[in-house]
Amino acid sequence: MLVPPFHILRYALPLYVLFIFVENYFLFKEHKKELFSKDTRNNLAIFALSIGVSGFTKILVLGVYFFVYEHRIYTFQYDVWVWLIALILYDFCKYCMHRFSHTIRWFWAAHVVHHSSEEFRLSTNFRTSIFVTLTGSFLFDAWLPILGFHPLIIISLGSLSSIYSFFCHTELVGKLGKVVEYIFVTPSHHRAHHGSQPIYIDKNYGSIFIIWDRMFGTFEEESEPPVYGLTTPIASQNLVVILLHEWKAILKDVAKSRSINDLINAFWKVEITPPTHKQ
């Protein structure tokens, strides 16, 4: 076939299960942490929900990609260099999307689910809102098919990026050496990204390459143990609250709006409050 199967994630599922079990075993045995904590169970439950809606969202995304691909300005062949260039461009799109997901409330309302966990385990990677695609986040890379990259290349790169991200969500891996840490996103970088201390807020947006953060001034070294979670914890393990609390807050702000500016800010402005939990 012309491109690797875009459903590569199904082949990764057994590895996910294996590594989650191994990580939980070591956290329990070596660090005396709870075995399959409530957070972990919620992460897996949210993952199950995501699988349930993934068929619809995948059709939506592919439909948009193939539509714009019909109006492409060039047709790239399927060789190694095309894949490498596509990977770099796709990762840049992910950086932009991730950065906007922290600064524009419409996107944050979905992304906040990922940051609501107060633990940092491999399963945290799966704590992703079922509404992420519906916010239009996939449009950040929709220009790649217009350039001439086949939609299945983009979908495949998305799967590879997701697999890479999975292994960055762990406390069991330390720093990986100067060269790797300078170029690639590592568990250390992503731990800092999930930290709620002021030094870590809105830092390390990279997905595979940390170079973007270094270029655009959003890089922060892991210098102190991160305190995971939101600056204002939602204080609930209820799945409905986890998935919908920010959307509920947006609707409240919409109801209170007294001007067009208020209405725009309800969907636009992310308010970062000082941490309310113990540092």
N, C-alpha and C positions, 0 to 999 in steps of 0.2 A: 504494500500500500504506500501511498504518497507520503503520509504522515503517520506517526505513532498513534495508537488508539487514544482518543481524547478521554476515554473512560478508564484511564490508567489508575485512577484512585481506587477502583475496586480491587486491583492487584495489591495495593498498599494496605488494604484493610487488615489482613492477617498480621502484617508487621506492626500496625498501630496497636492491635490487641496485645501482641507479644510484649512490646516495649512498655505499654501502660502497666501490664502485670509486673514486669521486671522492675520498673521504677517504683511502683507502690510497695513492692517487697523490700527494696533497699531503704526507702523512706521509713518504712515501719521497723525494719530490723536495725538499721544503723542510726537513724535519727529519731526514733520513737514517735513518729508522726502517725496520725490515724490512718488505718488501712481503708482505702476506698471511702474517703471522707464524703460528707454531704455535698461539698462543692464538686468533687469528682463525679459523684452520681448525677448531679444536675448537669454537669458538662456533657456527660454521655446521653442524658435524656434530651438535651437540646440538639445534640448531634443526630439523634434518632428522628426528631422532628424535622431537622434540616433535610435529611435523606427523603423524608416523606414529601417535601415540596420541591425537591431538586429537579424532578422530572419537568415540572411546569416552568421553573426558572431557567432551566437549560434550554428548553424550546424557545423561550422568550429571547434569551441572549443570542442563541444561534440564529434565530430569525432576523434579529437586528444586524448581526455580523454579516450574514449572507446577503441581506438587502443592500447594505452599503458596499459589500464586495463587488456587487454587480456594477457599481459605479466607480470602480478602482481606477487609479491613474496609471498603474503599472502592474505587471504580473511577475512576482518573484518566483524563481525556480526553487525546487526543494533540495538545497544542498546545505552543507555544514555552516557556511558563512551566513546564509540567510537565517538559519536557526539562531546563530549567535547574535546577529544584529537584532532579530526579533526579540530575543531574550533580554537584551540590554534595553531596548525601547519599551518592552512590556514592563520590565521592572521599574523603569522611570515612571510609567503610568501608575503603577501600584504605589510608588512613593507619593505621587501627587494626590491620588485618591485617598491614601491613608492620612495624609496631612490635612486635606479638606474634611475628612471624617472626624477630626479633632477640633476643627475651627468653625465648621458650619453645622448648626444644630440639627438640620434636616438629616444629615448623614450621621451625626453623632447619636441621634436617637436610636439608630440601629447598632452602631459600633460600640456604644456604651455597654452593651451586654457583654462584650468580650472583656472589658476592663472591670466588670463588677465582681469578679472572683477575687477573694482575698488570699488565694493560694496561687502557686505558679507550678503547675505540673503539665506533663505532656497533654493530658486531656483538656487543659485550658484552651488549647488550639481549637477545640471543637465548640467552644462557647461562643458561637456566632449567631447573631439574630437571623431568623428566617426572613426578615424584611430587608436584609442588606441589598439584595439584587433589585427589589422593588423600589428602593430609593433612587435607582438609576446609577449606582456606583460603577456598573460595567461600562457605562458610556465614556469613562475616562480613557479606555483603550479601544473604543470603537473606531478611532481614526486609523488604527493599524490596518484593518482590512481595506480601508479606502486607499491607503498607500500601495496595497497589493499583496499583503501577507494573507495567506489563506486562513479563513476562520478557524479551521481545525488546528492550525498551528497555535493560534491564540488560546484556544480552549485547552490544548495540551500543555502549553506553558503555564496556564493557570493551575492545572493539576500538579505540575512539577513544583510550582511555587508553594502550593498548599502543603505538599509533602515536606519540602525544605523547612517551612515554617513550623511544622509539627515538631521537628527535632530541636527547634530553638526555644521551645517552651519547657525548660527544665532547670532545676537548681543543681542537678547532679554533675553538670559539665562546667568546669572552670574556664578560664581564659585559654585561648587556643594558639597563642603565639602572635608576634607582632605583624607578620605578613598577612595571616588569615584575618586577624582582628582589624587590620587596616582596610581590607577590601570587602570582606563578606560580613553579613549580619551573623552574629554568633549568639548563643544563649546569654552571654554576659550583656551584650548590647540590648537584647530584648527584655532581659530582666529589668534593666534601667528604664526601658520604655514603659513597663507596667508599674513602675514605682510611683507612689502618690506624693512623694516629697517634692517641694517646689523645684529643686534642682533637676528633677527628672520630668516635670510636666512638659508635654509637647516636644519630646526629644526622640530620636532614633526611630524614624518612620520607615526605614528601609525594609524591604521584604527579603531579597537575596543579597543585594549589594548595599553596603553601608556607605559607599562612596557618595551617594546623593546627599546624605546627611552632612558629610564633611564639606561638600561643595556649597550647600545652601544654609549652613550655620545652624543645623538642628541636631548636631551630634553631641552626645554626652557620655563620657566614660562611666562605667559602674564603679563608683568610688566609695559608696556606703551601702550597707544592706538595704535593698528596696523594701518599702512597706507596700504590699500589693493591695489593689482595690481602688475605689473611688475616693476622692477627697472628702466627699460626704457619702458614706456607705448607705446602701439602701436598707440594710438591716433586715433582710428577708431572704429565705431560701425557697420561697414560693415561685414556681416557674412563670406564672402569669405576671407576677410583679417584676421579676427579672427581665422578662421580654418586653413589657409594656410600660414600665414606670416613667420613662422619659417621654414617650408619646402622650401619656396622661398629663404630664407636666406641660407639654406643648399645648394641648387642648385647653388646659386651664388658662394659660397665657393668652391664647386666642380669644377665649371668652371674656377676658379682662381688657382686651385691646380697645382703645378709645381713638385710635388714629391708624392711618395706613402704616406709619412708621412703627407703631407698636405691633401691628400684625406681621410686618416683615421681620422684625426682631424676634418674634415668637418662633419663627422657623430658621432664623439666620444666626443669632448670637448665642454662642456657648458661654455660659457663666461658670468660671472656675472659682469655687469658694475655698477658703483656707481649710486645711485638713481638720476634721472634727474628731478623728480617731487618734489613739495614742501612738506616738512615733517611737 
